[in-house]
């Protein structure tokens, strides 16, 4: 499971932009751990990235 800073580096997005996107109901699925930390499963991130590809 990836930490949020790792995800942000990979998708090249600021934390603020990421949370704006999440507020619009977009973005990869997040998992909240019992300690409140957020994680993203690698498979969820890859699936989301695949869904963002534009076919030409």
PyMOL commands that set and color helices and strands:
alter all, ss='L'
color gray80, all
select helices_A, chain A and resi 4-11+15-23+42-51
alter helices_A, ss='H'
color red, helices_A
select strands_A, chain A and resi 2-3+31-32+38-40
alter strands_A, ss='S'
color yellow, strands_A
deselect
rebuild
show_as cartoon
